[in-house]
Amino acid sequence: MKICPKCQKTYSDDNLNFCLEDGSVLQAMASSTPPPTVAMNVPVTQQPIQPPQQFQQADSPQSSWQQPQQQAYSMQPPKKSSKAWIWVVLILGVIVLACGGGLAGLFYIGYQEQQKELANSNSSPSWNTPGPGKPSTPSPNSPSGRSNLDSLDLSQWVRTTSIYGTTKYEGGELIVSSIGSNSYYVITGADDLKSTNADVSLTVRNVDSKAARIGYGLVFHSDPDKPLQQDYAFLIDSMKQRYRVAHHIPGDEKDVVKWTKSSAISSGSGENKLEARDHPNSGTIDLYINGQLVDSIKNEYGYPGGVVGIYAGDAIPVAFKNFEIRTD
């Protein structure tokens, strides 16, 4: 296409060099669109990615669980009876399959260390704890000597919807279940629900009388802002009348006391009262089941100023009630 610079008449014949009206030399017209063989790079406007809503931080203060990098997610219950907000923590199992050379294995984040501990008889328990499988001898019933009582309202810990587990409040109990049989669901309290220098007790019940591999029970001395990074979990399996104690580091769970038989545990779907009494002067924590001392551990992994929580594993519906904190 050509155009006359004087009369502005256009000609489609590219072989024509002079204007037929005034004889002016024709000029080539610039195209307003690129030829079809030219590729244009069109800049993409990227919408800012909004991170998933995190209640703390796992989907914990479960920041876990909530710590997405540790796959911990959370909500926090209201402080005290109405002022804390619920932290919901779940570590979902991640399956890793390795093939060849006898290395095939199945490990779950949040449970892999327990799997390895159970398979490795050379792993030794921590300070002053019975060996794996060795029954403990409960001591006589010893009531708490701390008089200031704070009863937690577990109806405030309900999460209406969650992809990590289920919670409901029914018949005076908070019923919690993890989403899968190889995962656990943890809910920890806000920073005023402290377990340090306190006696913490919680009644648990195995609703369906199912055997547990991971367990369920009481969380204490937990970092209120970074759950599942520094804490303890006092867990039982009522069907086999056994308990264990675990602690968490980022991305992993480790046994402090391996599964240990105890006659203090009520079997089946019976209620069991779990209690942890912190003694900061001696640096020890006494663990009670149904009022009987079953173990004492040295406080090596607890978070200073840590808070309380609950733990449900194995996709077993677990009922919690009578959550109490006693202080001097």
Long-range contacts (C-beta under 8 A, 24 or more apart in sequence): 1-28, 1-29, 2-26, 2-27, 2-28, 2-29, 3-27, 3-28, 3-29, 55-85, 55-86, 55-87, 55-88, 56-87, 56-225, 56-226, 56-227, 57-225, 57-226, 58-88, 58-89, 58-90, 58-164, 58-227, 59-88, 59-89, 59-90, 59-162, 59-164, 60-87, 60-88, 60-89, 60-90, 60-186, 60-187, 60-188, 60-227, 60-228, 61-87, 61-89, 61-188, 61-189, 61-190, 61-222, 61-223, 61-224, 61-225, 61-226, 61-227, 61-307, 62-87, 62-88, 62-89, 62-90, 62-164, 62-185, 62-186, 62-187, 62-188, 62-227, 62-228, 62-309, 63-87, 63-89, 63-225, 63-226, 63-227, 64-89, 64-90, 64-91, 64-186, 64-227, 64-228, 65-89, 65-90, 65-91, 65-164, 65-186, 65-227, 65-228, 66-227, 67-226, 67-227, 67-228, 67-229, 67-250, 69-250, 69-251, 70-228, 70-229, 70-250, 70-251, 71-109, 71-110, 71-251, 72-186, 72-227, 72-228, 73-164, 74-186, 74-187, 74-188, 74-227, 75-159, 75-187, 76-188, 76-189, 76-190, 77-152, 77-154, 77-156, 77-157, 77-187, 77-189, 77-190, 77-193, 78-153, 78-156, 78-190, 79-189, 79-190, 79-191, 79-192, 79-193, 80-150, 80-152, 80-153, 80-192, 80-193, 81-151, 81-152, 81-153, 81-156, 82-153, 82-156, 83-190, 83-192, 84-156, 84-189, 84-190, 84-192, 84-193, 85-190, 86-156, 86-157, 86-158, 86-159, 86-187, 87-187, 87-188, 87-189, 87-190, 87-227, 87-309, 88-159, 88-162, 88-164, 88-165, 88-167, 88-185, 88-186, 88-187, 89-185, 89-186, 89-187, 89-188, 89-227, 89-228, 89-309, 90-162, 90-164, 90-165, 90-178, 90-179, 90-183, 90-184, 90-185, 90-186, 91-183, 91-184, 91-186, 91-228, 91-253, 92-164, 92-179, 92-180, 92-183, 93-180, 93-182, 93-183, 108-182, 108-183, 109-251, 109-252, 110-183, 110-184, 110-228, 110-252, 110-253, 111-182, 111-183, 111-184, 111-213, 111-214, 111-253, 111-313, 112-252, 113-252, 113-253, 113-254, 113-255, 114-213, 114-214, 114-246, 114-253, 114-255, 117-254, 117-255, 117-258, 118-258, 118-259, 123-255, 123-258, 125-255, 125-256, 125-257, 125-258, 126-256, 126-257, 126-297, 126-298, 126-300, 127-297, 127-298, 127-300, 128-296, 128-297, 128-298, 129-245, 129-256, 129-257, 129-260, 129-295, 129-297, 130-257, 130-260, 130-295, 131-258, 132-258, 132-259, 132-260, 133-258, 133-259, 133-260, 133-261, 134-260, 134-261, 135-260, 135-261, 135-262, 135-263, 136-260, 136-261, 136-262, 136-264, 136-294, 136-295, 138-262, 138-263, 138-264, 138-289, 138-292, 138-293, 138-294, 139-292, 139-293, 139-294, 140-292, 141-291, 141-292, 142-288, 142-291, 142-292, 142-293, 143-291, 144-199, 144-201, 144-275, 144-277, 144-326, 146-198, 146-199, 146-326, 146-327, 146-328, 147-326, 147-328, 148-326, 148-327, 148-328, 149-324, 149-325, 149-326, 150-324, 150-325, 150-326, 150-327, 151-322, 151-323, 151-324, 152-189, 152-193, 152-308, 152-323, 152-324, 152-325, 154-320, 154-321, 154-323, 157-187, 157-310, 165-312, 172-321, 173-205, 173-319, 173-320, 173-321, 174-310, 174-319, 174-320, 174-321, 175-207, 175-317, 175-318, 175-319, 175-320, 176-310, 176-312, 176-317, 176-318, 176-320, 177-312, 177-315, 177-316, 177-317, 177-318, 178-312, 178-313, 178-314, 178-315, 178-316, 179-315, 180-315, 181-213, 181-314, 181-315, 182-213, 182-214, 182-314, 183-313, 183-315, 184-214, 184-311, 184-312, 184-313, 184-314, 185-311, 185-312, 185-313, 186-219, 186-227, 186-228, 186-233, 186-309, 186-310, 186-311, 186-312, 187-309, 187-310, 188-219, 188-222, 188-224, 188-227, 188-231, 188-307, 188-308, 188-309, 188-310, 189-224, 189-307, 189-308, 189-309, 190-224, 190-307, 191-224, 191-225, 191-305, 191-307, 192-307, 193-307, 193-308, 193-325, 194-305, 194-306, 194-307, 194-308, 194-325, 195-220, 195-221, 195-222, 195-276, 195-278, 195-306, 195-307, 195-308, 195-325, 196-221, 196-278, 196-280, 196-302, 196-304, 196-305, 196-306, 197-278, 197-280, 197-327, 197-328, 198-278, 198-325, 198-326, 198-327, 199-275, 199-276, 199-277, 199-278, 199-325, 199-326, 199-327, 200-275, 200-276, 200-277, 200-278, 200-308, 200-324, 200-325, 200-326, 201-273, 201-274, 201-275, 201-276, 201-288, 201-322, 201-323, 201-324, 201-326, 202-273, 202-274, 202-275, 202-308, 202-310, 202-320, 202-321, 202-322, 202-323, 202-324, 203-271, 203-272, 203-273, 203-274, 203-320, 203-321, 203-322, 204-236, 204-271, 204-272, 204-274, 204-318, 204-319, 204-320, 205-269, 205-270, 205-271, 205-272, 205-318, 205-319, 205-320, 205-321, 206-238, 206-239, 206-268, 206-269, 206-316, 206-318, 207-269, 207-316, 207-317, 207-318, 207-319, 208-269, 208-316, 208-317, 209-238, 209-239, 209-268, 209-269, 210-239, 210-314, 210-316, 211-237, 211-239, 211-240, 212-236, 212-237, 212-239, 212-313, 212-314, 212-316, 213-237, 213-313, 213-314, 214-313, 214-314, 215-243, 215-244, 215-311, 215-313, 215-314, 216-311, 216-312, 216-313, 216-314, 216-316, 216-318, 217-243, 217-274, 217-310, 217-311, 218-274, 218-275, 218-276, 218-308, 218-309, 218-310, 218-311, 219-308, 219-309, 219-310, 219-311, 220-276, 220-278, 220-285, 220-302, 220-306, 220-307, 220-308, 220-309, 221-278, 221-285, 221-299, 221-301, 221-302, 221-303, 221-306, 221-307, 222-303, 222-306, 222-307, 222-308, 222-309, 223-303, 223-306, 224-303, 224-305, 224-306, 224-307, 227-309, 228-253, 230-301, 230-302, 230-303, 230-306, 231-301, 231-302, 231-303, 231-306, 231-309, 232-256, 232-276, 232-285, 232-297, 232-301, 232-302, 233-311, 234-274, 234-276, 234-287, 235-311, 235-313, 236-265, 236-272, 236-274, 236-289, 238-265, 238-266, 238-267, 238-268, 238-269, 238-270, 238-272, 239-267, 239-268, 241-265, 241-267, 243-287, 243-289, 243-294, 243-295, 245-287, 245-295, 245-297, 247-301, 247-302, 256-297, 256-301, 257-295, 257-297, 260-294, 260-295, 262-289, 262-294, 264-289, 264-290, 264-292, 264-294, 265-289, 265-290, 266-290, 273-322, 278-302
